[in-house]
C-alpha cells in the first residue's frame, strides 16, 4: 500500500530531519523501507529523545534544529559506516554548526516543484495508482501542502537555497502547473524579493498543438528561462513518446530557440513513470542530439538513473560487472566515447536523494562515475523539492558526503572537495543560466525574500521536517 509520507508521520510524530525511506516524486513507484533505513530511524528517535531532554527542548524542537540534523547523520554513520562528516559537538552545541559549516556556498537548485494554487490538488499519481492502492480511495489531498506559500517556506526559508528553477511535466492530462502558471509564480517571487530568485521552465513537447508557435510564445511572451522535455510520456489522448534526436520533430525546435538566443534544454531521463515508455526514458537519443547541436547545452535530469524505480540490494551487490549503474553508466560511456561532447550536463535530482539514504556506496559510485566522465564543471544541483521535503537535508548530505579513498584508488574516481561541491551546488548552474553569483549574493541581504526569512527566524519559525511524496507502507 502507498501512502503520503506526511499522512503517516502526523499521528506517529515521525517527522525526522532526513527521510528514512524512499519518497516517490510521483514519477516512480515507492519502494519499501530497508532494514538499514529502519535502524537509522529507530536510532535517531532514541537518541533525539535522550538529547532533547538534556537540552530542555521538546523532541520536535530538537529535531527541527541543526543539532537534530547533525544527529541524523551520526545515525547514518552508525548504520552505514563513516560516509558523512559530522562532529558529536553539533548534536548538543548550538554554536558548533555555524563554526563547522559556514554558509558561504551559492546554492542554485534547478529542480523544484509546487502544484496549482487554485485549491484543487488531484495529484496525477493518484490516477495512475488508485486502482491498486486502497489508501487512495475517497481520500482528498490536504490543501496547500505543495502549494505556493508552502513552497516559499520549504525552499527559501528552511533551506540555504538562494536561486531555484520551478519545473514540471509537459502534459495536458494531469492537473500540474503549466508554463504560464510557473512563470506567474516566478514573477510573484521575484517581485516579492526584488531580485532574481526563481526561474521557470518552458514545458513543451512535439505533440502540443502548434508546437513551434507555442515555443515562440513561451520564448518571447513568457520569457521562459530554459526548456524542459519529458520524452517518455504516457501515450494517451494524442500525447506520445518521442526522441530528442528525431530530426523531423525536434531539430526545427533547436534551430528556433537558437534564433532566440536560447540554448538550455533540460530532459527527463530515467525514473520511468508507470505506464510510460520505458524505451523512451533511456538516454540513447542524447548522444546524437548533442553532437548534432554543439551550441545547445543539454541537462539530463536525474542523470538518467533508472534504478530509483526499483529496490536496490544491499552494499556492493548493486554494483554490477564493470560498475554498471542502469542508464547512468550508458551516459558515462557516451561521454567517454565522445570527448568533444562537452554540451551535456548531469543533474542530481532524486538520484542523489534516493541513493544517499538507501545505499551510500551506490551514491559514491554514482557520483564517482559522472565526475570522472563529465568533470566537476558538468554536474548540476537539483533536489526534486518539495516532494522530498525542504531541500536542506539534501544540501547537508551533499556537503557532508565523503568520497572514500578506496573507491578513488580502485575505480579512479576523483575526490569530492569543498571547492567541487561549491561548483555543483550552484556555480555550474549559475554559469549556464547567465547569473553572476557575486551580484546575486550582494542583492540577498536587502531583498524582500531575505527580509521575510529573517523575520520568520526571529519569530521562531522552524523547519517542518515534512516529506510530501509517497512511500510504500
Steps between C-alpha positions, in 0.01 A plus 500: 500500500622851418435797722614860515792518740364799691167323560683212665731728701239727658335255742831329578702821542738343251633813332878471492769732355581254221274244333553143617313351207485559127261784414330480161479823304205352309726388213572152634354248741618533860701212642486354853713624786821299519619339825790746509268798461284363780808483725586863420144603585494315833843628603409858418176481694675345802796738500291811439265414788799484733689804372195728480438449872856598590462821296158581646330476161209300372598219267338683210689822576827309520443319171407826325835660586858456387571262790229264379631512145851415619365211707329361189837470327654344809227235482574450129869450578416254776302283259677545165855593604684834505363653180418842646708765673334574830627601842334381821514857632247597234234294679510702823676832428293749301814693409685199358305484175567856374867461594540173312271580206513867406226571248706649218398269216285640220215247481307487172240222484394426142218259588222617731124454486171619633150437371212723400379755752130499411409272792474193277773246546423164336863385468532295187668208677163433662343438162768252404511311828145525633385170346750307711555720805213489751653790693395735218133403494289804575785694664524867415848659489587739781472847358815705476765246584676542168364841413651840454536638853624171638740473206656832604533387861653160424737611223604854593439531876594151622799440275814673376361509145549844351381451142271227366335382180131405511437194287226257401376260233392603151158335485138603474379182671575589861428790734857621529642845443529607139754749371273802543436413864869437568593835348231666712661345809841617382377855463331501841807373685743726316275801558478410868878465516597792280766274349524188288423207729281276281526394137247304297509222246313509176314168498448386148482194276461424129149364561379842615277670240700761311822383667732754339255788532460419869878493529510853363233618745684350798829652389381848407192558715561286808878538479560154644853445624559153351310205355384173655411182310356168619555268200364184667154641565202266538341443159142623540256744339732626229813509716781268395862420589772644278876515454714808555697413183192475277607718207146568384338572837777654709765654276277790388448579870876517562545731204217722619621548859854575383347779297363643825842483664393204718712189535398317818293182463415283802393140439342249737680169463472200729233459772240354264150613592266199536336445164753713313735380225792326667689520172463877467612561857840357404758769408610336173377800298714754686825416324387583146292800605794649690760429232275645230439815709824603670359847571221359718564388857304193605439446873406138566266494797557222756822424306288244315498267802248221450534318830300735720203307363616180664625363829877498540677200653733578788860612486708423193240261361356770280831594341488252219775389265708800399333718764185527287222726627196468273492773237728744684797288396369512142524879512848467648608277211359747248720773645805275509443407135450864400745732677368784287150459648553775756145637477337228715452555875392256770234612751475334842132541589337199673792273411727649765221511758392144419842339517655699786238383752473147364849387400772764546736265317279514191485878541881514500518294180232718342684823583840350421398383153348827386781708650764286332332506158344846485716699741392702800407796277225292337306382806191702597319522834132414521289352781147432371369708790248517641403135450791405728424787737719804543820462293714580806560138599635425152724808513629379837550145375695619197720737701581222746538208256850358456644319198696208652866473407448129434254575218727772365787253480303204366279679247694818429226723635604857582481632853199715584649814654320794658589708192348229278185499711467877465508464122237228504275669758461810292788646306458266202129575460565872547744489209250323273215735589715813473469598866792671675523338847679803645230738381232263626666479843524879521127530437401241761532693828271778381250303296146453625515122517811511720333752731197273531732208575667700776162593646392136480810398696460773761138397553605142575428348161631145471531235231199270491707188419215403269544282194215538255543211257388140517642203687422131505345421840 
